[in-house]
Amino acid sequence: MDLNNMDEILNSYKRKKVFITGHTGFKGSWLTYLLTELGADVRGFSLEMDTEPNHFKLLNLENKIDHIVGDITDLFSLKKALKEHQPEFVFHLAAQAIVKDSYDDPVKTFNTNIMGSVNLLESVKECDSVRSLVYITSDKCYENSEWIWGYRENDQLGGHDPYSASKGASELVFSAYSRSFFLERENFGSASARAGNVIGGGDWAKNRIIPDCIRAIEANLPIKLRNPKATRPWQHVLEPINGYLMLGAAVYSNPEIYSGAWNFGPSTSEVRTVNQVANDIVEFIGKGSVEIEKNHGQQHEANLLQLNCDKAKQILGWSQRWGSKKTISSTAKWYKVFLDGGDIESITKEQIYDFYKELL
């Protein structure tokens, strides 16, 4: 596998069986659609869509893949769905992904993010067809000391809130399975991927900055910010997905070199505050306003979190393709098409082909 040849990387998924957990979610729907464009045979396993609107539904993906409604906390159903498909590639994205929800229901968060991940790893362990596993967690898996430099893959895992702690724990679970069961398995590679906060069209989750902005603009209400000075490693959703695809192809072809943990995030020069992002969205959409909410004992939320991605850049050859301006303007353009009643599949495909010139 020549990792400098993106055509070869993308072509490695053509006519291959791919299994994705969490395929109906924000990142999952972009990854699923892109894989269908690449000619992959995709089976998705996920809960019912929990937002309205929903990117997966707008793309009519239910009729383009083998779509299975299931819960990763149900080991029997997950194992059955994986074995029936006999995939070579597995991408694990299913999770309870909202920090605030982890405070409201920590038991569900820990059960989904830890035991659900155990179930996925156990299912992969018992499915001999799988050759490549990309196990997606989060940048929040690190014990965040809010220092100014980025976290490396060998830094301490942890988490203040239940969501972050569940992601740190799921990384420990991955490490245990890798060392106990996967190291000696022939023709098999596994890697965990940790990405910073992603933005892009098609996200309607609650308590996330971009969907909150769009809902406020749609309702002609001011955008209210809880933590305006918080900085995030903003990147377009296609950036980490590009990393996942590169990683999946790399561990498939050379598991000894590429198995392990990988960070995917933007340069520190691309970091923006929540306030800057919200005002950029207002500017690109062409309407809306921003207000700062007073802090009345809100729950803990990190102010500074960024990743060191030298490993991905130097060994995998991954790099950020879009800067912050392009990322935010593309996101705003996607939502403007939606607000104007435009064709969602067309704008999604247009942005994928804009990102991947290799597909043209």
N, C-alpha and C positions, 0 to 999 in steps of 0.2 A: 504493500500500500504506500503510494507516494502522497504524503500529507500536504505537499506543496501543490498538488493537483486537485483542485476542488471538483472538477468534472468527475474524476475517478472516485472521490469520496461519495458524491451524490449518487453516482451510478451504482455504487455497491448495494443500494437498497432496491434497485429495480428488480421486480418479480420475486422479491424476498418476503417471507412471512415475518410480520412485525406485530408484537403484542404491546399495547399501551394501557397502563392503568391511569385513571384520571383524564381520559381523552376528551371528556365533555367540558373540562375547565378552560380557563383562559389560555394558559400555555399549551395545554393538551390539545385544544382545538386548532391552534396554529400549527403545532407539530403534526397532527393528524392530517390536516389539509395539505401541508407541504409533502408529506410522505405519499399521499395519493397522487400528487403532481409528479412525484418521482417514479411512480409505477409500482409502489409497494402493495402487498396484500396485507391489509391492516385489520386486526381485531382489537376492539377497544373494550375495556372493562371499567365501569364507573357507576356511581350513583346516578339517580335521575338528575336532570339538569335543575339547578337550584336558583337560577336567576331568570328574570324575564325583563328585557330581551335576553337571548342567549346566542353567543357566537356560533357554537356547534350547530344549533338549529337553523340559524340564518344562512349557514353554508350548506345546508341540506346534507350534512355528512352522514346522517343515519342511513341514507340510501346509497352511500358511496363506499361504506366499509361494513365489516361484520360488527355490529353494535350490540354489546351485551350490557344490560343493567345489572349491576352487582355491587356488593360491599366487600372491600378488602379485609374486613374483620371476619368474614365468613370464609374460613380456610377451605372447606370442601368445595364451595362454588368457584373460588378463585383457582384452586388446583385443577379442577375439572375443565374450566375455560381455557387455561393455559395448555394443558395436555392435549385437548381436542384440536387446538390450532397448530401445535407443533412448530412454534416460531423459532427462527434463528436469532432474532433481535428482540430484546425486551427493554422498554423504557418505563420506569416507575415514577409517575408523577402524582398519583392519588394521595391526598392529604387534607387535613383540616388546616387551612392556610392563613387564617385571620387571627392576629394577635389578640384583638379585643374579645373574640369568641372564645379564645383559650382561657380567659379570665372568667367568662360567663359559664363555661362548661369544660373545666379542666379534664374531667374523667373521659369525656368523648374525645378530646384532643389527644390525650395520652394513648387511649385505646386505638384510635385511627392511625396516629403517626408512628407509634411504636409497635403495637401488636399487628396492625395492618401490614407494616413493613416486614415484620417477622414472617407473616403468612406469605408475602410475596417471595421472600428469599427461600422459604421452605418449598414453595411451589416450583421455583426455578431449580432448586437442588434436585428435585425429583423429575425434572423434565429434560431428558438427554438431548433434545433437539436444540436447546438454547446454547448459542456460542458467544453471545455478547449481551451483557447486562449494563445498562446505564441507570443508576439509582440516584434520583434527584432529591436533594434535601433543601438547604437554604443557607445563605450567608449568616443567618441568625443562629446557626449551630455553634458558633464560637462564643466563648466566655468574653463578653464585650466590656472592655475596660475604657472604652471611648477614647482611645489614643488616636493620634493623628496619622499613624501609618497603617497600612493595610494588613489584614490577618493572612498568614500563610497556612498552607494545608496541614502543617505539623504544629500549629498553635493549639492552645488548650480549648477543649470543647466545653460547653456549659449553657447557661441561659437564665436570665432573671425571671422571665414570665413563663407560663406553662408551654406556650407554643415554642419558644426558643429552646427550652429544656427538652421538649419532645424531639426536636430536630437534632440536638446534640446526642440524645440517647439513641436515636435511630442510626446515627453515624457509628456509634459503638456497636450496635447490633450488626450493621454491615461489616464492620471490621472483624467481628467474631466469626461470622459466617464465611468471610473471605479466607481467614486464616485456618478455620477448622474444617471447611468443606470444599472450598473452591481452588485453593492453591495447587492441589495435585490433580485437578480435573483437566483432562486433555481437551484441547481445542475449545477452551472457554476462557473468557476474560470478563472482569467486572470492575466497574469504576463508579465512584460516587461523585456527583457534580453539585457544587455549591455556587449559586448565583445571587447577585444583588437584586434589589428591587427592580422589577421590570415594568415597563409601561407599554402601551400599544392599544390599538383598537380591539374592541370585543370584550373588554373587562367591565363587568357590572357588579363585582363584589362590593359589599358594603364596607365602609371604613377604609377605603383606599382612595388616595388623593385624586386620581384621574376620574374614576366613576363618580366620586362625590362632586367633582367640578361639573361634569356633564349633566348630572341630575339637577344640580342647582341652576345651571344655565337653561336647561330645558323647562324648568318650572319658573323661570324669571325670578329666581331668588339669589341673594348673595352667597358666594362660596365661603363657608365658615371654616377656619383653620384652627385646630387644637394645638398644634405644635409647629408654628411657622418657621422657626429657626432650625428645625431638625434637617440634617443633610442625609441624603441617600445616594447610593451608587446607581443612579438612574441609567437605564439602558433599554433600548427597544427590545421587545419580546423575541425578535428574531436573532438577537446577539447570543443569548445563552442557548437557544435552539440550535444555532449553528455549531456551538460548542458541543452540544449533546450528539449531534449527527457525526461530527468529526471524531468524537470520543468513541461512539458506537462502532464506527468503521475501524478505528485504530485498535481497539481491544479485540475485535473480530480477527484482524490480520496478525496482530502481534501482542498477545495478552501479557507476556512477560515484561514488556517495556511499558505498556500503557495502563495496566490495571492499577487501581489506587484512587486517591482523592484529588480532585481538580477544582480550582476556583475559576469562575467566569464573571468578570466585572469590568467596568469602564476605567479609564485613566482617572487619577485623582483630579486632573484638570477639568474633568467633565462633571464633577460633583456640583449639585445645585440644592438649594434649600427648598423646602416644601412651599414656602411663600413665592420664591422665584418661579417654580414650576407652575403653580396656580395662576400667577399673573401672565406667564407665557401662554398658557392655554387660552386665557381670556383674550389675549392679543391676537393669537392665530385664528380663533373661532370668530372673533369680531364682535363679541358681546359678553356681558357678565361683569361681575364685580367681586372683590375679595374683602372679607372681614376677618379680624383676628378675635377668636373667642378668649374670654378670660379663663384662667386656670382655676377651677374649683375642685382641687383634690383629685385630678385625673390620675388614672393608673399609669404605672411606669411605662415609658416608651423611650427607646434609645434616641439620642440626639445625633450621634456620630457613629457611622459604621461603614467601613470600606474594606475591600479585599486587595491582597497582593496577588496578581495573576501572572507573575513572571514564569511560573512553571508551564502554564498553558501556552504562553507566548513563545517560550524558548524551546520547549520539547514537542508540544503538539502543533505549534505553528498557528494557533488561534490568535486573532486580534480583533478589536472592535472595528466595525466597518462604518458606523454612523456616529457622528459627534452629537452633542446634546441638542444643538439647534435642529438638526435633521430628525433626531429622535422625537422631539416634542412636536415639530411641525407635521411630521408624518402621522403621529398619533392624533393630533388635532384634525388633520385632513380626513382621517378615517371616520372620526365621530361627526364631522360636519356633513359628510356624505350620509351617514345614518340619520342625523337630525333633519336633513333635507329629503329623506325618503328615497335615497339612491340605492344602487345595486351593491350589496355588501360583498357578494362573492367577487365582483369585478374589482373593487378597491382592495380587497384582501390579496387577490392574485396579483394585482398591479404592484403592490408593495413588496410581495415576495420576489417578483421578477426584478424590481428595482434594487432589492438587496442582493439577490443572486444574479449578477450579470451573466454568470456561467450558464444559466438556463435559457438565455435568449438565443 
